[in-house]
């Protein structure tokens, strides 16, 4: 059998422990599929005294430089997270002639051009299947299996924490705060869940998918995103009454030569495949001009699902597939495929609008008049007498619109918020039919 492929793991936490578990418990299976043995040479951690049941103590150290410079190491696997030290580790590893495998979506989304240029300069490869949707092989699917297609749309539930919270709110009627607390108890949410619930985590992943599907480099801060922290259970109930559910989606659509993208809560029909994805699971729906609509679903996080994708990249490097694919794809390269980002104001959508209004005659007419002034027509209206959250003379008014430009609709909402008798702000979500 060929000489072993030796790796250094930088990070021995949840995912690092999972990678070690797979490689150490199944060496024959890995060697058969890689065409050579795969050995863990070093594991670098912050605290060498912390118990790590899946990692032999003799492999553990705190010396990053030694793990990178070791002449016997062929691949550095970066699993430490963050974008500061992790970036330097990746760049130093490439400069030292090592291939890199990473699960770090924030690093790639924010520093992809610099990292991939360094990889090309040093004739090395970067594997990053685990950076998006954990154990779901969406990177490889877009880059290889669907390479004969022009991708025209991507819709993804890319954050398990948010999906768990929304599922609990929709299925059991619990409040946002109670659903979040439950997610934290079960380990689905961090003590500080901000990056999950404000859409930032999904935006990082969407930036990577857009680069692969369309060759468009979009800075993360230019991806419009709205999270779920302000979502009211009342809106989930109204959505259900209309035949929809609400999911936090990362979306990108190709329209001519323009790519529109955002991360936001979206109303989906309850019969939609993505609407059926519950709990902490992830899913990505892709539309190609040849294959049509196809969906990938599975565990988007966790030790072994994410480690599964990391190990797949390691095997690809051992076989030599990754090197050939990496050179051919030219990701984050300084060239244009002809696509550009489309401003969100020009995107057309249907909308769900919920405003709280005083219970008096003429309020619906006032709201409808503002929408009409912006050229927006109403598809349906719901108005109940009262809701628990707002007793007294305030009632919710729910409007579903026909298709309208986002910019015009937002302008209308701003004017509606200033109407006498309206309790601002109005809440709105796009609707996917």
C-alpha positions in Angstrom: 0.0 0.0 0.0 1.2 3.6 -0.7 2.8 5.6 2.0 0.5 7.0 4.7 -1.1 10.4 4.5 -0.2 12.2 7.8 -2.4 15.0 9.2 -2.2 17.6 12.0 -5.5 18.5 13.7 -5.6 22.1 14.9 -8.4 22.0 17.4 -9.5 19.0 19.5 -13.0 20.1 20.4 -16.3 18.7 19.3 -15.6 18.3 15.6 -11.9 17.5 16.1 -12.8 14.8 18.5 -15.3 13.4 15.9 -12.6 13.4 13.2 -10.2 11.5 15.5 -13.0 9.1 16.4 -13.7 8.2 12.7 -10.0 7.9 11.7 -8.9 6.0 14.7 -11.8 3.6 15.0 -12.1 2.7 11.3 -8.5 2.8 9.9 -9.0 -0.1 7.5 -12.2 1.4 6.0 -10.5 4.8 5.6 -7.3 3.2 4.1 -9.4 1.2 1.6 -11.3 4.3 0.4 -8.2 6.6 0.4 -5.9 4.1 -1.2 -3.4 4.6 1.6 -3.4 4.7 5.4 -4.4 8.0 7.0 -2.6 8.8 10.2 -3.1 11.5 12.8 0.4 12.8 13.6 -0.4 15.7 15.9 -3.4 17.3 17.6 -3.0 20.9 18.8 -5.3 22.1 21.6 -5.6 25.1 24.0 -5.8 23.0 27.1 -3.8 19.8 26.9 -5.1 18.6 30.3 -8.8 18.6 29.3 -10.1 15.0 28.9 -10.5 14.0 25.3 -11.7 10.3 25.2 -11.3 9.9 21.4 -7.8 11.4 21.1 -4.7 9.6 22.4 -2.8 11.8 24.9 0.6 11.2 23.2 -0.7 13.1 20.1 -1.8 16.2 22.0 0.3 19.4 22.3 -0.2 23.2 22.2 2.5 23.8 19.6 0.8 25.0 16.4 4.1 25.9 14.7 5.5 22.4 15.1 2.2 20.8 13.8 2.5 23.0 10.7 6.2 22.6 10.0 6.5 18.9 10.6 8.0 17.6 7.4 6.0 14.3 7.8 2.7 16.1 7.8 0.9 16.4 4.5 -2.5 18.0 5.5 -3.4 20.5 8.2 -7.0 20.3 9.4 -8.1 23.6 10.9 -11.0 23.1 13.3 -10.3 25.9 15.8 -12.9 28.4 14.6 -12.7 32.2 14.5 -11.1 34.3 11.8 -8.0 35.7 13.5 -5.5 33.0 14.5 -7.3 30.5 12.3 -6.6 32.6 9.2 -2.9 32.7 10.1 -2.8 29.0 10.7 -4.3 28.4 7.2 -2.0 30.8 5.4 1.1 29.4 7.3 0.1 25.9 6.5 -0.3 26.6 2.8 3.1 28.5 2.8 4.6 25.4 4.4 3.4 23.3 1.5 0.5 21.6 3.3 -2.9 21.0 2.0 -5.7 22.4 4.2 -9.1 21.1 5.3 -11.4 23.4 7.2 -14.9 23.6 8.6 -14.6 27.4 9.1 -17.4 29.1 7.2 -16.7 32.5 8.7 -13.1 32.3 7.6 -13.9 31.5 4.0 -16.8 33.9 3.7 -14.7 36.8 5.0 -11.2 35.9 3.7 -11.9 33.5 0.8 -10.0 35.5 -1.9 -6.8 35.8 0.2 -6.8 32.2 1.3 -7.5 30.7 -2.2 -5.0 33.0 -3.8 -2.4 31.7 -1.3 -3.4 28.1 -2.1 -2.9 28.7 -5.8 0.4 30.4 -5.3 1.7 27.5 -3.2 0.0 24.9 -5.5 -1.9 23.4 -2.6 -5.6 22.7 -2.1 -8.3 23.8 0.4 -11.1 21.4 1.3 -14.1 22.9 3.0 -17.1 20.5 2.6 -17.8 20.8 6.3 -18.1 24.6 6.2 -21.7 24.5 5.0 -24.5 22.3 6.4 -22.4 20.0 8.4 -22.8 16.4 7.2 -24.7 17.4 4.0 -22.4 17.1 1.0 -23.7 20.3 -0.7 -20.3 21.7 -1.6 -19.3 18.6 -3.6 -22.8 18.4 -5.1 -22.6 22.0 -6.5 -19.0 21.8 -7.6 -19.0 18.3 -9.1 -22.3 16.4 -9.3 -24.2 19.4 -10.7 -21.3 20.8 -12.7 -23.2 20.2 -16.0 -25.9 22.7 -14.8 -26.3 26.4 -14.5 -27.7 26.7 -11.0 -30.6 29.1 -11.1 -31.7 29.1 -7.5 -30.6 28.0 -4.0 -32.8 27.9 -0.9 -31.4 26.7 2.3 -32.3 26.1 5.9 -28.7 26.5 7.0 -29.0 27.1 10.7 -30.2 24.4 13.0 -30.6 26.6 16.0 -33.1 28.9 14.3 -34.9 26.0 12.7 -35.3 24.3 16.1 -36.8 27.4 17.6 -39.2 28.0 14.7 -40.3 24.4 14.8 -41.0 24.6 18.5 -43.0 27.8 18.1 -45.0 26.5 15.1 -45.7 22.9 16.3 -46.1 23.5 20.1 -47.1 27.2 20.3 -44.3 28.1 22.6 -42.9 31.6 22.8 -39.6 32.6 21.1 -37.9 33.0 24.5 -39.1 29.6 25.7 -38.0 27.9 22.5 -34.6 29.5 22.7 -34.1 28.4 26.3 -35.1 24.8 25.3 -32.6 24.9 22.5 -29.9 26.0 24.9 -30.7 23.3 27.4 -30.5 20.6 24.6 -27.2 22.0 23.3 -28.6 23.3 20.0 -27.9 26.9 20.9 -24.9 28.6 22.4 -25.1 30.7 25.6 -24.9 33.7 23.3 -27.0 32.7 20.3 -26.7 36.0 18.4 -24.9 34.8 15.3 -27.5 32.0 14.8 -30.7 33.9 15.4 -29.7 37.2 13.7 -28.9 35.4 10.4 -25.1 35.9 10.4 -24.3 32.2 10.5 -26.5 31.5 7.5 -25.2 34.5 5.7 -21.6 33.2 6.0 -22.7 29.9 4.5 -24.7 31.5 1.7 -21.7 33.6 0.7 -19.8 30.3 0.1 -22.6 28.7 -1.8 -23.0 31.8 -4.1 -19.3 31.7 -4.8 -19.5 28.0 -6.0 -22.8 28.3 -7.9 -22.4 31.7 -9.5 -18.7 32.7 -9.1 -19.9 35.9 -7.3 -17.8 37.1 -4.4 -20.2 38.8 -2.0 -18.8 40.4 1.2 -20.9 39.1 4.1 -21.8 42.6 5.3 -23.5 43.1 1.9 -25.8 40.2 2.3 -29.1 41.5 3.5 -30.2 39.5 6.5 -33.1 39.6 9.0 -33.1 37.2 12.0 -35.8 35.5 14.0 -35.4 37.2 17.4 -38.3 39.6 16.7 -40.6 37.0 15.4 -43.9 36.8 17.2 -45.9 33.6 17.7 -48.9 35.6 16.5 -47.4 35.7 13.0 -46.8 32.0 13.0 -50.5 31.5 13.8 -51.6 33.8 11.0 -49.2 32.1 8.6 -50.7 28.7 9.5 -54.2 30.0 9.0 -53.2 31.0 5.5 -51.7 27.6 4.8 -48.0 28.6 5.4 -45.2 28.1 7.9 -42.2 30.4 8.5 -38.6 29.3 8.0 -35.3 31.2 8.2 -34.0 30.8 4.6 -30.8 31.7 2.9 -31.8 32.3 -0.7 -30.1 33.2 -4.0 -31.8 33.5 -7.4 -30.4 34.0 -10.8 -32.3 36.5 -13.0 -30.5 37.1 -16.3 -27.0 38.1 -15.2 -28.0 39.3 -11.7 -28.0 37.2 -8.5 -30.3 38.3 -5.8 -29.7 37.0 -2.3 -30.7 37.4 1.3 -31.2 35.7 4.7 -34.6 36.2 6.2 -37.7 34.5 7.6 -39.9 33.5 4.7 -43.5 32.1 4.4 -43.5 28.7 2.8 -46.6 26.7 1.9 -46.9 23.9 4.4 -46.7 21.3 1.6 -43.3 22.6 0.5 -40.4 20.2 1.0 -38.4 22.8 3.0 -41.4 23.5 5.2 -41.3 19.9 6.3 -37.7 20.2 7.7 -38.1 20.3 11.5 -35.9 20.5 14.5 -32.2 21.2 14.3 -31.9 19.7 10.8 -30.6 21.6 7.7 -31.7 21.3 4.1 -30.7 22.9 0.8 -32.9 23.0 -2.2 -31.1 23.6 -5.6 -32.6 24.3 -9.0 -30.4 23.6 -12.1 -31.3 24.2 -15.7 -30.8 20.6 -16.6 -31.6 18.6 -13.4 -34.5 20.7 -12.2 -35.2 20.9 -8.5 -33.3 18.7 -6.1 -33.0 18.7 -2.3 -30.4 17.7 0.3 -31.3 17.2 3.9 -29.6 16.0 7.0 -27.7 17.0 10.2 -26.2 20.4 9.8 -24.0 20.3 12.9 -22.7 18.0 15.6 -19.4 16.0 16.1 -19.9 13.1 13.7 -22.0 14.6 10.9 -19.5 17.5 10.5 -16.5 15.2 11.0 -18.0 13.0 8.2 -17.5 15.9 5.8 -14.0 16.7 7.1 -12.9 13.1 6.6 -14.4 13.0 3.1 -12.1 16.0 2.2 -9.1 14.2 3.7 -9.9 11.1 1.7 -10.2 13.2 -1.5 -6.8 14.6 -0.8 -5.3 11.2 -0.2 -6.7 9.9 -3.5 -5.7 13.0 -5.4 -9.3 14.1 -6.5 -9.3 17.2 -4.5 -6.1 18.6 -6.1 -7.5 18.3 -9.6 -10.9 19.6 -8.7 -9.4 22.6 -6.8 -7.3 23.7 -9.7 -10.2 23.4 -12.1 -12.8 25.3 -10.0 -10.7 28.5 -9.5 -12.8 29.6 -6.6 -12.5 33.2 -5.3 -10.3 33.9 -8.3 -9.9 37.4 -9.7 -12.0 36.7 -12.8 -15.6 37.3 -13.7 -18.2 34.8 -14.8 -20.5 37.6 -15.9 -22.9 37.5 -12.9 -23.3 40.4 -10.5 -25.2 41.0 -7.3 -28.7 42.4 -7.7 -29.8 45.2 -5.3 -32.6 43.9 -3.0 -34.9 46.9 -3.8 -35.5 45.6 -7.3 -36.4 42.0 -6.2 -40.1 41.1 -6.8 -41.9 39.0 -4.3 -45.3 38.5 -2.6 -45.4 39.8 0.9 -47.1 39.0 4.2 -47.8 42.2 6.2 -49.2 42.3 9.8 -50.0 45.7 11.4 -51.7 46.4 14.7 -54.4 49.0 14.2 -57.0 50.7 16.4 -60.4 48.9 16.2 -62.2 51.6 14.3 -63.7 52.0 10.8 -61.6 53.0 7.9 -58.3 51.5 9.0 -58.2 48.8 6.3 -59.1 51.5 3.7 -56.2 53.7 4.9 -53.7 50.9 4.7 -55.0 49.7 1.3 -54.7 53.3 0.0 -51.0 53.5 0.9 -50.3 50.1 -0.8 -52.3 51.2 -3.9 -50.2 54.4 -4.1 -47.1 52.3 -4.5 -48.8 50.1 -7.1 -49.2 47.1 -4.7 -52.4 45.1 -4.9 -53.9 43.0 -2.1 -54.5 39.3 -2.5 -56.2 38.6 0.8 -57.0 40.1 4.2 -57.4 38.6 7.7 -58.7 40.8 10.5 -59.7 39.2 13.9 -61.3 41.0 16.8 -58.3 40.9 19.1 -55.2 38.9 20.1 -53.8 37.9 23.5 -50.7 40.0 23.0 -52.6 43.2 22.4 -55.9 43.5 24.3 -58.3 46.4 24.2 -59.0 48.5 21.1 -56.0 47.2 19.1 -56.5 44.5 16.5 -54.2 42.8 14.0 -54.6 43.4 10.3 -53.0 40.8 8.1 -52.6 41.4 4.4 -51.1 39.1 1.7 -50.0 41.0 -1.4 -49.6 40.1 -5.0 -46.1 40.4 -6.5 -44.4 43.8 -5.9 -40.9 45.3 -5.9 -39.3 45.1 -2.5 -38.3 48.8 -2.6 -41.9 49.9 -3.3 -43.3 47.6 -0.6 -40.9 48.8 2.1 -41.7 52.4 1.2 -45.4 51.6 1.7 -44.7 49.9 5.1 -42.8 53.0 6.2 -45.8 55.2 5.3 -48.3 52.8 6.9 -46.3 52.9 10.2 -46.9 56.7 10.3 -50.7 56.4 9.8 -52.9 57.6 12.6 -54.4 54.6 14.3 -51.5 52.3 13.5 -49.3 50.9 16.3 -45.9 50.6 14.6 -43.9 48.9 13.4 -45.6 46.7 10.8 -44.2 43.3 10.5 -43.6 41.8 7.0 -42.0 38.7 5.4 -41.6 37.7 1.8 -43.8 34.8 0.6 -42.5 31.9 -1.5 -45.0 30.1 -3.6 
